[in-house]
């Protein structure tokens, strides 16, 4: 790939004009298969600069950011280490975009993300790694269950929140036959405990994840019945007439109730 072509691409992708950015993205698609590893790294840097775009300030560029994420995922396993490092982007929008890209790469990213999680002690970084793992749609995500189970009891609110959500996302991807009984039971018990969390965001995610466990056939008959009773309690529809004061929790309970 000629240096002139790279410079041209850089100029297009750095533009504020949607049509020019789109043109740049189309050119990147054509260059991916022929690019060397060094060139791919340069292309990744150019594309990931789009991840910092604020969707509230520039709503007309949102679809282009999503397309850039998909193109990065097409780079495949070769860019996984670079993307994992970019989870430290220091910008929430960029970190979420990187997590989405890793999720779209799929099962091939699981091992690297787990290793990175285990080597990090920073709750914020661990949270984004779990978020990325939750975006992977593959039965192989069962390998990350133990991480999410432990993190769902973390003293860090952010990590506990993300892990509680991740357990439900994992339930979507793991067939019942691939989920060991002991781990399945631990997931359900952990989520039930988090229903009593003082933070309404975590309570809502616990309800939602339990709903996912019900929807994807990971609950026993008794557990399903218990979830139904819990949802009715949250909604104030049982004999106690005491509902959860947080609307977001009640909203998730309404949804989960449909799976019981």
Secondary structure, DSSP 8 states (H G I E B T S, - for coil): --HHHHHHHHHHHT-S-HHHHHHHHHHHHHHGGG--HHHHHHHHHHHHGGGG--TTT-GGGHHHHHHHHHHHHHTGGGGHHHHHHGGG-S-HHHHHHHHHHHHHH-GGGHHHHHHHHHH---HHHHHHHHHHHHT--SGGGGGGHHHHHHHTT-S-HHHHHHHHHHHHHHHHHS-GGGS-HHHHHHHHHHHHHHTT-SSHHHHHHHHHHHHHHHHTT-S-HHHHHHHHHHHHHHTT-STT----S-HHHHHHHHHHHTT-
